[in-house]
Amino acid sequence: MKELLEYLARSLVDQPDDVRVDVIEGESSEILQLHVAQDDIGKVIGKQGRIAKSLRTLVKSAAVKDGKKAIVEIID
């Protein structure tokens, strides 16, 4: 899931080298913290949060295959 989120975020932003994903693992869930450059935060969130919602949906569906729950947080 981490690799999926990194790949998607890097394809969206202008500064792909600044993209970083930190994973906090729990018993049945994972929190993925997406770090991007300050200038790219709007590109990852999108208008009315549509891109962020899409990223969360894709990561959650990938997590279901592993029998886990995934939460995506976007951090600048």
mmCIF file as gemmi writes it, N, C-alpha and C atoms, coordinates in Angstrom:
data_model
loop_
_atom_site.group_PDB
_atom_site.id
_atom_site.type_symbol
_atom_site.label_atom_id
_atom_site.label_alt_id
_atom_site.label_comp_id
_atom_site.label_asym_id
_atom_site.label_entity_id
_atom_site.label_seq_id
_atom_site.pdbx_PDB_ins_code
_atom_site.Cartn_x
_atom_site.Cartn_y
_atom_site.Cartn_z
_atom_site.occupancy
_atom_site.B_iso_or_equiv
_atom_site.pdbx_formal_charge
_atom_site.auth_seq_id
_atom_site.auth_asym_id
_atom_site.pdbx_PDB_model_num
ATOM 1 N N . MET Axp A 1 ? 0.816 -1.19 0 1 0 ? 1 A 1
ATOM 2 C CA . MET Axp A 1 ? 0 0 0 1 0 ? 1 A 1
ATOM 3 C C . MET Axp A 1 ? 0.864 1.26 0 1 0 ? 1 A 1
ATOM 4 N N . LYS Axp A 2 ? 1.97 1.197 0.717 1 0 ? 2 A 1
ATOM 5 C CA . LYS Axp A 2 ? 2.876 2.333 0.762 1 0 ? 2 A 1
ATOM 6 C C . LYS Axp A 2 ? 3.399 2.651 -0.632 1 0 ? 2 A 1
ATOM 7 N N . GLU Axp A 3 ? 3.813 1.621 -1.358 1 0 ? 3 A 1
ATOM 8 C CA . GLU Axp A 3 ? 4.35 1.826 -2.697 1 0 ? 3 A 1
ATOM 9 C C . GLU Axp A 3 ? 3.293 2.392 -3.642 1 0 ? 3 A 1
ATOM 10 N N . LEU Axp A 4 ? 2.064 1.918 -3.517 1 0 ? 4 A 1
ATOM 11 C CA . LEU Axp A 4 ? 0.964 2.409 -4.347 1 0 ? 4 A 1
ATOM 12 C C . LEU Axp A 4 ? 0.737 3.897 -4.101 1 0 ? 4 A 1
ATOM 13 N N . LEU Axp A 5 ? 0.668 4.296 -2.85 1 0 ? 5 A 1
ATOM 14 C CA . LEU Axp A 5 ? 0.434 5.696 -2.515 1 0 ? 5 A 1
ATOM 15 C C . LEU Axp A 5 ? 1.596 6.578 -2.978 1 0 ? 5 A 1
ATOM 16 N N . GLU Axp A 6 ? 2.822 6.113 -2.807 1 0 ? 6 A 1
ATOM 17 C CA . GLU Axp A 6 ? 3.979 6.881 -3.279 1 0 ? 6 A 1
ATOM 18 C C . GLU Axp A 6 ? 3.934 7.063 -4.789 1 0 ? 6 A 1
ATOM 19 N N . TYR Axp A 7 ? 3.631 5.997 -5.5 1 0 ? 7 A 1
ATOM 20 C CA . TYR Axp A 7 ? 3.582 6.065 -6.966 1 0 ? 7 A 1
ATOM 21 C C . TYR Axp A 7 ? 2.513 7.061 -7.43 1 0 ? 7 A 1
ATOM 22 N N . LEU Axp A 8 ? 1.334 6.971 -6.855 1 0 ? 8 A 1
ATOM 23 C CA . LEU Axp A 8 ? 0.248 7.861 -7.255 1 0 ? 8 A 1
ATOM 24 C C . LEU Axp A 8 ? 0.574 9.316 -6.933 1 0 ? 8 A 1
ATOM 25 N N . ALA Axp A 9 ? 1.118 9.555 -5.751 1 0 ? 9 A 1
ATOM 26 C CA . ALA Axp A 9 ? 1.43 10.929 -5.345 1 0 ? 9 A 1
ATOM 27 C C . ALA Axp A 9 ? 2.547 11.518 -6.198 1 0 ? 9 A 1
ATOM 28 N N . ARG Axp A 10 ? 3.564 10.72 -6.504 1 0 ? 10 A 1
ATOM 29 C CA . ARG Axp A 10 ? 4.675 11.233 -7.317 1 0 ? 10 A 1
ATOM 30 C C . ARG Axp A 10 ? 4.223 11.597 -8.726 1 0 ? 10 A 1
ATOM 31 N N . SER Axp A 11 ? 3.231 10.907 -9.234 1 0 ? 11 A 1
ATOM 32 C CA . SER Axp A 11 ? 2.752 11.224 -10.577 1 0 ? 11 A 1
ATOM 33 C C . SER Axp A 11 ? 1.891 12.484 -10.594 1 0 ? 11 A 1
ATOM 34 N N . LEU Axp A 12 ? 1.443 12.946 -9.433 1 0 ? 12 A 1
ATOM 35 C CA . LEU Axp A 12 ? 0.586 14.127 -9.362 1 0 ? 12 A 1
ATOM 36 C C . LEU Axp A 12 ? 1.342 15.434 -9.127 1 0 ? 12 A 1
ATOM 37 N N . VAL Axp A 13 ? 2.46 15.377 -8.447 1 0 ? 13 A 1
ATOM 38 C CA . VAL Axp A 13 ? 3.116 16.59 -7.961 1 0 ? 13 A 1
ATOM 39 C C . VAL Axp A 13 ? 4.229 17.074 -8.894 1 0 ? 13 A 1
ATOM 40 N N . ASP Axp A 14 ? 4.668 18.316 -8.668 1 0 ? 14 A 1
ATOM 41 C CA . ASP Axp A 14 ? 5.769 18.898 -9.44 1 0 ? 14 A 1
ATOM 42 C C . ASP Axp A 14 ? 7.13 18.523 -8.861 1 0 ? 14 A 1
ATOM 43 N N . GLN Axp A 15 ? 7.18 18.215 -7.562 1 0 ? 15 A 1
ATOM 44 C CA . GLN Axp A 15 ? 8.428 17.876 -6.897 1 0 ? 15 A 1
ATOM 45 C C . GLN Axp A 15 ? 8.344 16.445 -6.352 1 0 ? 15 A 1
ATOM 46 N N . PRO Axp A 16 ? 8.485 15.453 -7.221 1 0 ? 16 A 1
ATOM 47 C CA . PRO Axp A 16 ? 8.313 14.059 -6.781 1 0 ? 16 A 1
ATOM 48 C C . PRO Axp A 16 ? 9.367 13.577 -5.797 1 0 ? 16 A 1
ATOM 49 N N . ASP Axp A 17 ? 10.524 14.238 -5.744 1 0 ? 17 A 1
ATOM 50 C CA . ASP Axp A 17 ? 11.564 13.82 -4.795 1 0 ? 17 A 1
ATOM 51 C C . ASP Axp A 17 ? 11.188 14.147 -3.347 1 0 ? 17 A 1
ATOM 52 N N . ASP Axp A 18 ? 10.252 15.075 -3.16 1 0 ? 18 A 1
ATOM 53 C CA . ASP Axp A 18 ? 9.833 15.464 -1.814 1 0 ? 18 A 1
ATOM 54 C C . ASP Axp A 18 ? 8.702 14.597 -1.266 1 0 ? 18 A 1
ATOM 55 N N . VAL Axp A 19 ? 8.217 13.652 -2.047 1 0 ? 19 A 1
ATOM 56 C CA . VAL Axp A 19 ? 7.124 12.781 -1.598 1 0 ? 19 A 1
ATOM 57 C C . VAL Axp A 19 ? 7.695 11.699 -0.682 1 0 ? 19 A 1
ATOM 58 N N . ARG Axp A 20 ? 7.055 11.541 0.467 1 0 ? 20 A 1
ATOM 59 C CA . ARG Axp A 20 ? 7.461 10.526 1.436 1 0 ? 20 A 1
ATOM 60 C C . ARG Axp A 20 ? 6.215 9.97 2.106 1 0 ? 20 A 1
ATOM 61 N N . VAL Axp A 21 ? 6.191 8.667 2.336 1 0 ? 21 A 1
ATOM 62 C CA . VAL Axp A 21 ? 5.069 8.032 3.019 1 0 ? 21 A 1
ATOM 63 C C . VAL Axp A 21 ? 5.602 7.322 4.251 1 0 ? 21 A 1
ATOM 64 N N . ASP Axp A 22 ? 5.062 7.698 5.403 1 0 ? 22 A 1
ATOM 65 C CA . ASP Axp A 22 ? 5.396 7.033 6.665 1 0 ? 22 A 1
ATOM 66 C C . ASP Axp A 22 ? 4.232 6.137 7.045 1 0 ? 22 A 1
ATOM 67 N N . VAL Axp A 23 ? 4.543 4.942 7.537 1 0 ? 23 A 1
ATOM 68 C CA . VAL Axp A 23 ? 3.504 3.979 7.892 1 0 ? 23 A 1
ATOM 69 C C . VAL Axp A 23 ? 3.526 3.745 9.392 1 0 ? 23 A 1
ATOM 70 N N . ILE Axp A 24 ? 2.359 3.878 10.006 1 0 ? 24 A 1
ATOM 71 C CA . ILE Axp A 24 ? 2.182 3.55 11.417 1 0 ? 24 A 1
ATOM 72 C C . ILE Axp A 24 ? 1.263 2.334 11.457 1 0 ? 24 A 1
ATOM 73 N N . GLU Axp A 25 ? 1.795 1.219 11.923 1 0 ? 25 A 1
ATOM 74 C CA . GLU Axp A 25 ? 1.045 -0.03 11.892 1 0 ? 25 A 1
ATOM 75 C C . GLU Axp A 25 ? 0.346 -0.285 13.217 1 0 ? 25 A 1
ATOM 76 N N . GLY Axp A 26 ? -0.891 -0.739 13.112 1 0 ? 26 A 1
ATOM 77 C CA . GLY Axp A 26 ? -1.656 -1.174 14.27 1 0 ? 26 A 1
ATOM 78 C C . GLY Axp A 26 ? -1.966 -2.65 14.121 1 0 ? 26 A 1
ATOM 79 N N . GLU Axp A 27 ? -2.833 -3.158 14.979 1 0 ? 27 A 1
ATOM 80 C CA . GLU Axp A 27 ? -3.169 -4.581 14.919 1 0 ? 27 A 1
ATOM 81 C C . GLU Axp A 27 ? -3.898 -4.938 13.628 1 0 ? 27 A 1
ATOM 82 N N . SER Axp A 28 ? -4.921 -4.179 13.309 1 0 ? 28 A 1
ATOM 83 C CA . SER Axp A 28 ? -5.698 -4.495 12.11 1 0 ? 28 A 1
ATOM 84 C C . SER Axp A 28 ? -5.767 -3.331 11.129 1 0 ? 28 A 1
ATOM 85 N N . SER Axp A 29 ? -5.009 -2.28 11.391 1 0 ? 29 A 1
ATOM 86 C CA . SER Axp A 29 ? -5.067 -1.121 10.504 1 0 ? 29 A 1
ATOM 87 C C . SER Axp A 29 ? -3.686 -0.493 10.339 1 0 ? 29 A 1
ATOM 88 N N . GLU Axp A 30 ? -3.583 0.321 9.305 1 0 ? 30 A 1
ATOM 89 C CA . GLU Axp A 30 ? -2.363 1.067 9.029 1 0 ? 30 A 1
ATOM 90 C C . GLU Axp A 30 ? -2.731 2.519 8.781 1 0 ? 30 A 1
ATOM 91 N N . ILE Axp A 31 ? -1.912 3.417 9.299 1 0 ? 31 A 1
ATOM 92 C CA . ILE Axp A 31 ? -2.064 4.837 8.996 1 0 ? 31 A 1
ATOM 93 C C . ILE Axp A 31 ? -0.908 5.214 8.084 1 0 ? 31 A 1
ATOM 94 N N . LEU Axp A 32 ? -1.239 5.696 6.906 1 0 ? 32 A 1
ATOM 95 C CA . LEU Axp A 32 ? -0.228 6.118 5.944 1 0 ? 32 A 1
ATOM 96 C C . LEU Axp A 32 ? -0.206 7.64 5.924 1 0 ? 32 A 1
ATOM 97 N N . GLN Axp A 33 ? 0.919 8.222 6.312 1 0 ? 33 A 1
ATOM 98 C CA . GLN Axp A 33 ? 1.069 9.665 6.323 1 0 ? 33 A 1
ATOM 99 C C . GLN Axp A 33 ? 1.819 10.088 5.07 1 0 ? 33 A 1
ATOM 100 N N . LEU Axp A 34 ? 1.132 10.807 4.209 1 0 ? 34 A 1
ATOM 101 C CA . LEU Axp A 34 ? 1.7 11.269 2.946 1 0 ? 34 A 1
ATOM 102 C C . LEU Axp A 34 ? 2.272 12.666 3.133 1 0 ? 34 A 1
ATOM 103 N N . HIS Axp A 35 ? 3.576 12.791 2.962 1 0 ? 35 A 1
ATOM 104 C CA . HIS Axp A 35 ? 4.263 14.079 3.078 1 0 ? 35 A 1
ATOM 105 C C . HIS Axp A 35 ? 4.619 14.56 1.676 1 0 ? 35 A 1
ATOM 106 N N . VAL Axp A 36 ? 4.231 15.794 1.357 1 0 ? 36 A 1
ATOM 107 C CA . VAL Axp A 36 ? 4.564 16.397 0.065 1 0 ? 36 A 1
ATOM 108 C C . VAL Axp A 36 ? 5.085 17.809 0.314 1 0 ? 36 A 1
ATOM 109 N N . ALA Axp A 37 ? 5.674 18.413 -0.705 1 0 ? 37 A 1
ATOM 110 C CA . ALA Axp A 37 ? 6.167 19.786 -0.604 1 0 ? 37 A 1
ATOM 111 C C . ALA Axp A 37 ? 4.983 20.737 -0.411 1 0 ? 37 A 1
ATOM 112 N N . GLN Axp A 38 ? 5.24 21.846 0.256 1 0 ? 38 A 1
ATOM 113 C CA . GLN Axp A 38 ? 4.187 22.829 0.542 1 0 ? 38 A 1
ATOM 114 C C . GLN Axp A 38 ? 3.494 23.302 -0.736 1 0 ? 38 A 1
ATOM 115 N N . ASP Axp A 39 ? 4.244 23.469 -1.82 1 0 ? 39 A 1
ATOM 116 C CA . ASP Axp A 39 ? 3.667 23.944 -3.079 1 0 ? 39 A 1
ATOM 117 C C . ASP Axp A 39 ? 2.774 22.907 -3.743 1 0 ? 39 A 1
ATOM 118 N N . ASP Axp A 40 ? 2.952 21.638 -3.41 1 0 ? 40 A 1
ATOM 119 C CA . ASP Axp A 40 ? 2.197 20.566 -4.064 1 0 ? 40 A 1
ATOM 120 C C . ASP Axp A 40 ? 0.987 20.083 -3.269 1 0 ? 40 A 1
ATOM 121 N N . ILE Axp A 41 ? 0.752 20.641 -2.113 1 0 ? 41 A 1
ATOM 122 C CA . ILE Axp A 41 ? -0.34 20.155 -1.265 1 0 ? 41 A 1
ATOM 123 C C . ILE Axp A 41 ? -1.699 20.301 -1.962 1 0 ? 41 A 1
ATOM 124 N N . GLY Axp A 42 ? -1.874 21.38 -2.709 1 0 ? 42 A 1
ATOM 125 C CA . GLY Axp A 42 ? -3.134 21.599 -3.417 1 0 ? 42 A 1
ATOM 126 C C . GLY Axp A 42 ? -3.353 20.595 -4.534 1 0 ? 42 A 1
ATOM 127 N N . LYS Axp A 43 ? -2.286 20.157 -5.158 1 0 ? 43 A 1
ATOM 128 C CA . LYS Axp A 43 ? -2.406 19.183 -6.243 1 0 ? 43 A 1
ATOM 129 C C . LYS Axp A 43 ? -2.797 17.806 -5.713 1 0 ? 43 A 1
ATOM 130 N N . VAL Axp A 44 ? -2.36 17.487 -4.512 1 0 ? 44 A 1
ATOM 131 C CA . VAL Axp A 44 ? -2.687 16.19 -3.928 1 0 ? 44 A 1
ATOM 132 C C . VAL Axp A 44 ? -4.109 16.191 -3.37 1 0 ? 44 A 1
ATOM 133 N N . ILE Axp A 45 ? -4.55 17.337 -2.877 1 0 ? 45 A 1
ATOM 134 C CA . ILE Axp A 45 ? -5.904 17.417 -2.332 1 0 ? 45 A 1
ATOM 135 C C . ILE Axp A 45 ? -6.921 17.59 -3.457 1 0 ? 45 A 1
ATOM 136 N N . GLY Axp A 46 ? -6.648 18.458 -4.401 1 0 ? 46 A 1
ATOM 137 C CA . GLY Axp A 46 ? -7.554 18.667 -5.527 1 0 ? 46 A 1
ATOM 138 C C . GLY Axp A 46 ? -8.721 19.571 -5.181 1 0 ? 46 A 1
ATOM 139 N N . LYS Axp A 47 ? -9.514 19.887 -6.194 1 0 ? 47 A 1
ATOM 140 C CA . LYS Axp A 47 ? -10.673 20.74 -5.986 1 0 ? 47 A 1
ATOM 141 C C . LYS Axp A 47 ? -11.704 19.993 -5.152 1 0 ? 47 A 1
ATOM 142 N N . GLN Axp A 48 ? -12.116 20.64 -4.068 1 0 ? 48 A 1
ATOM 143 C CA . GLN Axp A 48 ? -13.088 20.09 -3.132 1 0 ? 48 A 1
ATOM 144 C C . GLN Axp A 48 ? -12.675 18.719 -2.602 1 0 ? 48 A 1
ATOM 145 N N . GLY Axp A 49 ? -11.377 18.439 -2.604 1 0 ? 49 A 1
ATOM 146 C CA . GLY Axp A 49 ? -10.871 17.198 -2.034 1 0 ? 49 A 1
ATOM 147 C C . GLY Axp A 49 ? -11.092 15.958 -2.869 1 0 ? 49 A 1
ATOM 148 N N . ARG Axp A 50 ? -11.365 16.129 -4.14 1 0 ? 50 A 1
ATOM 149 C CA . ARG Axp A 50 ? -11.675 14.978 -4.997 1 0 ? 50 A 1
ATOM 150 C C . ARG Axp A 50 ? -10.484 14.042 -5.185 1 0 ? 50 A 1
ATOM 151 N N . ILE Axp A 51 ? -9.306 14.591 -5.401 1 0 ? 51 A 1
ATOM 152 C CA . ILE Axp A 51 ? -8.123 13.745 -5.613 1 0 ? 51 A 1
ATOM 153 C C . ILE Axp A 51 ? -7.76 13.023 -4.327 1 0 ? 51 A 1
ATOM 154 N N . ALA Axp A 52 ? -7.827 13.726 -3.193 1 0 ? 52 A 1
ATOM 155 C CA . ALA Axp A 52 ? -7.539 13.092 -1.907 1 0 ? 52 A 1
ATOM 156 C C . ALA Axp A 52 ? -8.522 11.952 -1.638 1 0 ? 52 A 1
ATOM 157 N N . LYS Axp A 53 ? -9.767 12.169 -1.954 1 0 ? 53 A 1
ATOM 158 C CA . LYS Axp A 53 ? -10.783 11.128 -1.754 1 0 ? 53 A 1
ATOM 159 C C . LYS Axp A 53 ? -10.493 9.923 -2.642 1 0 ? 53 A 1
ATOM 160 N N . SER Axp A 54 ? -10.075 10.173 -3.871 1 0 ? 54 A 1
ATOM 161 C CA . SER Axp A 54 ? -9.741 9.087 -4.79 1 0 ? 54 A 1
ATOM 162 C C . SER Axp A 54 ? -8.521 8.303 -4.307 1 0 ? 54 A 1
ATOM 163 N N . LEU Axp A 55 ? -7.508 9.012 -3.822 1 0 ? 55 A 1
ATOM 164 C CA . LEU Axp A 55 ? -6.329 8.337 -3.282 1 0 ? 55 A 1
ATOM 165 C C . LEU Axp A 55 ? -6.714 7.447 -2.106 1 0 ? 55 A 1
ATOM 166 N N . ARG Axp A 56 ? -7.542 7.969 -1.224 1 0 ? 56 A 1
ATOM 167 C CA . ARG Axp A 56 ? -7.978 7.188 -0.059 1 0 ? 56 A 1
ATOM 168 C C . ARG Axp A 56 ? -8.763 5.96 -0.482 1 0 ? 56 A 1
ATOM 169 N N . THR Axp A 57 ? -9.618 6.105 -1.481 1 0 ? 57 A 1
ATOM 170 C CA . THR Axp A 57 ? -10.412 4.977 -1.957 1 0 ? 57 A 1
ATOM 171 C C . THR Axp A 57 ? -9.534 3.883 -2.545 1 0 ? 57 A 1
ATOM 172 N N . LEU Axp A 58 ? -8.541 4.261 -3.351 1 0 ? 58 A 1
ATOM 173 C CA . LEU Axp A 58 ? -7.638 3.275 -3.946 1 0 ? 58 A 1
ATOM 174 C C . LEU Axp A 58 ? -6.821 2.539 -2.89 1 0 ? 58 A 1
ATOM 175 N N . VAL Axp A 59 ? -6.315 3.274 -1.918 1 0 ? 59 A 1
ATOM 176 C CA . VAL Axp A 59 ? -5.505 2.652 -0.869 1 0 ? 59 A 1
ATOM 177 C C . VAL Axp A 59 ? -6.366 1.744 0.01 1 0 ? 59 A 1
ATOM 178 N N . LYS Axp A 60 ? -7.58 2.181 0.32 1 0 ? 60 A 1
ATOM 179 C CA . LYS Axp A 60 ? -8.471 1.342 1.127 1 0 ? 60 A 1
ATOM 180 C C . LYS Axp A 60 ? -8.823 0.049 0.411 1 0 ? 60 A 1
ATOM 181 N N . SER Axp A 61 ? -9.057 0.123 -0.895 1 0 ? 61 A 1
ATOM 182 C CA . SER Axp A 61 ? -9.391 -1.091 -1.636 1 0 ? 61 A 1
ATOM 183 C C . SER Axp A 61 ? -8.204 -2.044 -1.715 1 0 ? 61 A 1
ATOM 184 N N . ALA Axp A 62 ? -6.99 -1.505 -1.794 1 0 ? 62 A 1
ATOM 185 C CA . ALA Axp A 62 ? -5.794 -2.354 -1.773 1 0 ? 62 A 1
ATOM 186 C C . ALA Axp A 62 ? -5.612 -2.989 -0.399 1 0 ? 62 A 1
ATOM 187 N N . ALA Axp A 63 ? -5.981 -2.262 0.645 1 0 ? 63 A 1
ATOM 188 C CA . ALA Axp A 63 ? -5.846 -2.784 2.01 1 0 ? 63 A 1
ATOM 189 C C . ALA Axp A 63 ? -6.825 -3.916 2.278 1 0 ? 63 A 1
ATOM 190 N N . VAL Axp A 64 ? -7.973 -3.859 1.674 1 0 ? 64 A 1
ATOM 191 C CA . VAL Axp A 64 ? -8.985 -4.902 1.873 1 0 ? 64 A 1
ATOM 192 C C . VAL Axp A 64 ? -8.457 -6.25 1.395 1 0 ? 64 A 1
ATOM 193 N N . LYS Axp A 65 ? -7.664 -6.247 0.336 1 0 ? 65 A 1
ATOM 194 C CA . LYS Axp A 65 ? -7.074 -7.492 -0.153 1 0 ? 65 A 1
ATOM 195 C C . LYS Axp A 65 ? -6.181 -8.136 0.904 1 0 ? 65 A 1
ATOM 196 N N . ASP Axp A 66 ? -5.511 -7.296 1.712 1 0 ? 66 A 1
ATOM 197 C CA . ASP Axp A 66 ? -4.638 -7.791 2.765 1 0 ? 66 A 1
ATOM 198 C C . ASP Axp A 66 ? -5.384 -8.032 4.071 1 0 ? 66 A 1
ATOM 199 N N . GLY Axp A 67 ? -6.674 -7.747 4.079 1 0 ? 67 A 1
ATOM 200 C CA . GLY Axp A 67 ? -7.468 -7.931 5.285 1 0 ? 67 A 1
ATOM 201 C C . GLY Axp A 67 ? -7.193 -6.881 6.341 1 0 ? 67 A 1
ATOM 202 N N . LYS Axp A 68 ? -6.812 -5.686 5.906 1 0 ? 68 A 1
ATOM 203 C CA . LYS Axp A 68 ? -6.503 -4.598 6.822 1 0 ? 68 A 1
ATOM 204 C C . LYS Axp A 68 ? -7.355 -3.388 6.512 1 0 ? 68 A 1
ATOM 205 N N . LYS Axp A 69 ? -7.27 -2.421 7.393 1 0 ? 69 A 1
ATOM 206 C CA . LYS Axp A 69 ? -7.928 -1.136 7.199 1 0 ? 69 A 1
ATOM 207 C C . LYS Axp A 69 ? -6.836 -0.089 7.029 1 0 ? 69 A 1
ATOM 208 N N . ALA Axp A 70 ? -6.983 0.808 6.072 1 0 ? 70 A 1
ATOM 209 C CA . ALA Axp A 70 ? -5.96 1.809 5.801 1 0 ? 70 A 1
ATOM 210 C C . ALA Axp A 70 ? -6.553 3.207 5.922 1 0 ? 70 A 1
ATOM 211 N N . ILE Axp A 71 ? -5.781 4.087 6.536 1 0 ? 71 A 1
ATOM 212 C CA . ILE Axp A 71 ? -6.17 5.482 6.696 1 0 ? 71 A 1
ATOM 213 C C . ILE Axp A 71 ? -5.051 6.324 6.1 1 0 ? 71 A 1
ATOM 214 N N . VAL Axp A 72 ? -5.418 7.256 5.207 1 0 ? 72 A 1
ATOM 215 C CA . VAL Axp A 72 ? -4.426 8.121 4.563 1 0 ? 72 A 1
ATOM 216 C C . VAL Axp A 72 ? -4.548 9.52 5.133 1 0 ? 72 A 1
ATOM 217 N N . GLU Axp A 73 ? -3.436 10.038 5.635 1 0 ? 73 A 1
ATOM 218 C CA . GLU Axp A 73 ? -3.362 11.421 6.122 1 0 ? 73 A 1
ATOM 219 C C . GLU Axp A 73 ? -2.401 12.18 5.207 1 0 ? 73 A 1
ATOM 220 N N . ILE Axp A 74 ? -2.819 13.385 4.798 1 0 ? 74 A 1
ATOM 221 C CA . ILE Axp A 74 ? -1.97 14.195 3.935 1 0 ? 74 A 1
ATOM 222 C C . ILE Axp A 74 ? -1.341 15.288 4.788 1 0 ? 74 A 1
ATOM 223 N N . ILE Axp A 75 ? -0.014 15.317 4.795 1 0 ? 75 A 1
ATOM 224 C CA . ILE Axp A 75 ? 0.74 16.235 5.644 1 0 ? 75 A 1
ATOM 225 C C . ILE Axp A 75 ? 1.726 16.996 4.759 1 0 ? 75 A 1
ATOM 226 N N . ASP Axp A 76 ? 1.849 18.302 5.013 1 0 ? 76 A 1
ATOM 227 C CA . ASP Axp A 76 ? 2.828 19.069 4.23 1 0 ? 76 A 1
ATOM 228 C C . ASP Axp A 76 ? 4.153 19.133 4.92 1 0 ? 76 A 1
